[in-house]
Amino acid sequence: MLEKLLFRNQDKTQLLIAIIGAFMGITFLITSIHYIIKVNEFGKGTDILGPNTIIVQKKVTNSSSLNLTKTDFSLREIEKMKKERFIEEVKPVISNNFDISFETSDPMVPYFRTDVFIQTVDQNFLDVKTDKWHWKEGDEFVPMIMPREFLVMLNTFMSASGIPQISEDLVKEVKFKFKLWNDSTEERVNVRIIGFTNEVSSILVPASFMKFGNDKYSDGSNQKITQIMISGKEGKFGLVEELLNKKGLESKNAQMVIGRLKSVVGTLFFVVFGISIIAVLASGLVLIQYMQLLISRNEYEVRTLLRIGYNPKEIIKSFFLYFVKIFGIVSGIGFLTFIIFKYFLDKMFLTGGLYIDTKITILSIGALILTYLIFIISSYKTAKKGIFKQF
Amino acid sequence: MEIVLNHIIPTPLSSIEHRSESIWGNFIELKKGKHILLNASSGKGKSTFTNTLIGLRKDYEGTITFDGQDIKNYTPDNWTTIRQSKISVIYQDLQLFEDLTVAENLLLKNNLTNLFSEKEILEMLEKLGIENKWNQKCGLLSMGQQQRVAIVRSLLQPFEWLIMDEPFSHLDNDNAMLGLDLIDKRCKDLNSGFVLTSLGSSYNYEYDQELKL
C-alpha cells in the first residue's frame, strides 16, 4: 500500500528515457570492456613470445651488402629505443658464436642431423614457465624452443623415410642431441623440445647454455647483435611501427599485422568505452533526478506518513528498493544483451580471422557490479536526503 | 507520559501580549490521563501548539519535556516511537490521502501496529455513520465525513495522549457528540489523556482541565 501511495503519480516517459539510456550505457560499457581485454589478450599463449613482442632486424640494402652501412645494433641504439614512451623493453637477441648441430638420438626415429643456428632471448619476453626454462652444466637435458618450420621439415624427412609423421606433442617426447665443437674438441648434450614458435626462425635455448657454448667453443671473433626484441606497450603498436619505418627496421609481416589489428580494434573499443561511461553517468544522473522529482512530487505523502508515525527509514527503503529493482532489471537486460552481442561479435571476429577467447571477462562483470553499486549508493543517499528534508 | 511546557513562546507569537492565564510563557503541566480542553479564538496559536507538541515546529523559546526529556533533543527515531505509540494526533487539515480510499487510509495507519482487524475498524466507522464509505476515495467525501475518517485513524494506534486540533469543526453537534463518545471510550480503555482544541464549544463534555491561549 505504501508503494501504491508513493509511486502512483509518475512521469513514465521520463523514467523510460532514463531506463533506455542506462540500458544502452551498461550494455556498451560491459561490451567495450570485455573486447578491450580480449583484443589485448589476443595472441597470448599462442606462441612463446609475448603478444606485443616482435623481433626486428635492419633492412638489408644494397649499401649494407657493400659494407657501407651496418646491419648490426650498437648498445647506444638499443638504449635510445628503450627511452621511447611506447616501448616497454628492448633486448638483444644473442646468437651462437660456435659450431653446433642438431641430431636425433632415439631408436624410434631414424638418424637425422643438421647444422643449426641457435639464439637466446631475455626470459621476460618468453611466454614459458620459468621452471622449464633453465640449464646448467650437468643437467639431464637442454630445453629448447623449436621453429614450427623446423617441425615441418622434420616431418617431410620422416615421410620421405617411410615413417609416420609426428605431432607437436609427440615430438616433445623424442630424444635429440646438440653436438658442439671447435677445432680441438667436441661434445654432445641431450636436448628436449618444450615449445614451438612461428615468430623466431632459429632454435631458442636458455641464456646459460648460450654462454656455456660461446665461452667454451667460440672461435674468438666479436659477437654482433643483428636482431633485437621489442616489446611495445598495450595499444601503442602504431607508434612502434612508425619507429621501425623511421629507423629502417623490419619484422615478420604476421607479427606486424597482428599488432596493427590489435591497435585499431583496441582503439575503437576504447572510444566505445568512453562513450559508454558518459552514457552510464548521464542516464544514472537522469534516474537520480527522476527519484528527486518523485520525492518532491510526493512531498505531502511523505510528510503525512512521517506525521502519522511512519519511520523515515521505511520510506527511504521504499524509494531505494524501487530504484534498486529498476536498475537491477536494466543491468540484467543489459548483461543479456551483451551476451547476445558477444555471440554475434565473436562470430564476426572468427570470420575475420581474429580468434579471440570467448570466455566472459571478470573485469566486465566487475564493471557491471561497480556501476550497480555506485548507482544504488547514490539512490540511497538521494532518498535519505529527500525524506529527511521532510522530517 | 507527563508533558511539561516550561515558559514556551513560539517565535511567531513572541511579539504578541499574552494573557496571564495563557499557556504561552507559563509553566504548564499536562498530567497523565487528563482530559483537557484548549479553548481559543482563531489565530491564537492552537495549531502552533499541536504542531510544537508533536515535534513539527521547533521555532519556540522555553522547553517542552516528555517525562522529563527535552523534546528538542529527540532524534527522528525517537519521534517515530512517540508518533507510533505515545501521541496520536487529529490535524486541523486532517492529513488524509485523498487519492486513497477510506479503507486504504485507515489500513495504512493500522498496518504500523496491526492493533485492529478490518471488522473492528468498520465498527468504528459504523459508530460515526460512515461505514458505507469504506471503498470510497477520501477526496470524494465531504469535509465532515473526512473529519470522521481522521478521528477513526487517530484511534488506530496505542497512545498516552490524543491531541486534537479542532476535530469537530465540520461536524454538526450530533456527529461531534458521536465522535467525542468514541474518543472518550478509547481514551478510557487506554487510560490516556487528550487535549482538544476548540473555537469555543466544549461539546457538553466534562474536562479535567481547561487551558487558555
Chai-1 contact restraints between the chains, C-beta under 6 A:
chainA,res_idxA,chainB,res_idxB,connection_type,confidence,min_distance_angstrom,max_distance_angstrom,comment,restraint_id
A,M1,B,E104,contact,1.0,0.0,6.0,A-B,restraint_1
A,M1,B,L108,contact,1.0,0.0,6.0,A-B,restraint_2
A,T304,B,Q95,contact,1.0,0.0,6.0,A-B,restraint_3
A,R307,B,Q95,contact,1.0,0.0,6.0,A-B,restraint_4
A,I308,B,K109,contact,1.0,0.0,6.0,A-B,restraint_5
A,G309,B,R83,contact,1.0,0.0,6.0,A-B,restraint_6
A,G309,B,Q84,contact,1.0,0.0,6.0,A-B,restraint_7
A,G309,B,L112,contact,1.0,0.0,6.0,A-B,restraint_8
A,N311,B,T80,contact,1.0,0.0,6.0,A-B,restraint_9
A,P312,B,P76,contact,1.0,0.0,6.0,A-B,restraint_10
A,F391,B,P76,contact,1.0,0.0,6.0,A-B,restraint_11
